[in-house]
Amino acid sequence: MLDDPLTHGLWEKTAPPAPPTAPLVGDVKADVAVVGCGYTGLSAALRLAESGARVVALEAVEVGFGGAGRNVGLVNAGMWVLPSDMIEALGSDYGERALDLLGNAPAAVWEMIAKHAIACEPVHNGTLHCAVGKAGADEIAERARQWGGRGAPVKALSPEETAKRVGSAAYAGALLDMRAGTIQPLAYVRGLGKAALAAGATIHTGSAVRAAERAGAGWRIATERGSVTADQVIVATDAYGGAPWPQPRREQIHLPYFNFATAPLSPALQAAILPGREGCWDTKSILTSFRFDKAGRLVFGSVGALRGTGRTVHRAWAKRALRKLFPDIGEATFESEWYGMIGMTRDSVPRFHRLADRVVTFCGYNGRGIGPGTVFGRTLADHALGRIAEKDLPLPVTTPETPSWPGVREAYYEAGAQIAHAFGGWA
């Protein structure tokens, strides 16, 4: 997008075309205006349109331009934190609601894909959270205990079982989660956009919101060439947002994450590495993720930004790490490389904010955008439709926080990942 191959990489090359849209020109009215066309915004727009509401969705660049079109494509259940951490952060009532909604989020994604025939390479074979060393094995065991105690279809695998599924003896075990899987993430969000349009929603891309002002009981939202007057506003920009509601972006620390995609591997290598086609990530602080796409490309990623010296450092690290994990690959050839930003909250738990009267948002997905974005979008739509009262939402209303020294911390994370990859191997 924007003629920059480092933003969306492989996903831009292999996704179906974006649905036809145009910038907003002139003044229009809606029941609900949605700002942002990623998973959350388009899931909300689709739900609203299917319910008969007039909905106009505005996107500054293109459908899926933010995190929705740049991520690894792992459809995971829950959040990064343990269930017990969610309960501690949110309290029993909200914590249980959030865990129920997010634990079942992958099912909502698979349902959406099937219902709207979204061509996004879905593979519902589970994910593997791979344990590095004893500390990683202990973490996996605790995750299995907590999620298994809630009836989730998860299983802690032995090192031997993990080696068979991964194709590498590098791990001390893994958590297999059969709720989860992989998709082509940009194709999925474009499919949501196509479905929303078919349901009657209006989507305007190239329509960055410049200002917002009260208009009676509702809002008038202005773009460069037009405006939307709506009774309610859903802000669905998460970590890629800005004016006139910059709070979701300001609340989060940006953590850069890159991906490299190999050329399609040989049939023999594809049979040896991830024969079950699970998506994987590990327990390291500077984690590694990997999965196949439909054509047999291995998508390999970690923390870091592909800019400045980082591009060379992270590419060299990725080649070394692949050789360490999968020696038979040899010298990997990368067809695509790209990166984006993960928005991290203070406690790695998402937020619900009332940014103003009749202006609401969910934000802070902490690297779990696909499932949470899908179900949070539907929840915001149901809230706007009056089906879910504020007190019954899965998250409490909170005031946006401002982290200390955000720019310094973001620079530290980017530089730290580069140093780790420059001077360390995979282990």
Buried (B, 14 or more C-beta within 10 A) or exposed (E): BEEEEBBBBBBBEBBBEBBEBEBBEEEBBBBBBBBBBBBBBBBBBBBBBBBEBBBBBBBBBBBBBBBBBBBBBBBBBBBBBBBEBBBBBBEEEBBBBBBEBBBBBBBBBBEBBEEBEBBBBBBBBBBBBBBBEEEBBBBBBBBBBBBBEEEBEBBBBEBEBBBEBBBBEBBBBBBBBBBBBBBBBBBBBBBBBBBBBEBBBBBBBBBBBEEBEEBEEBBBBBBEEBBBBBBBBBBBBBBBBEEBBEBBBBBBBBBBBBBBBBBBBEEEBBEBBBEEBBBBBBBBEBBBBBBBBBBBBBBBBBBBBBEEEBBEBBBEBBBBBBBEBBEEBEEBEBBBBBBBBBBBBBBBBBBBBEBBEBBBBBBBBBBBBBBBBBBBBBBBBBBBBEEBEEEEBBBBEEEBBEBEEBEEBBEEBBBBBBEBBBEEEBE
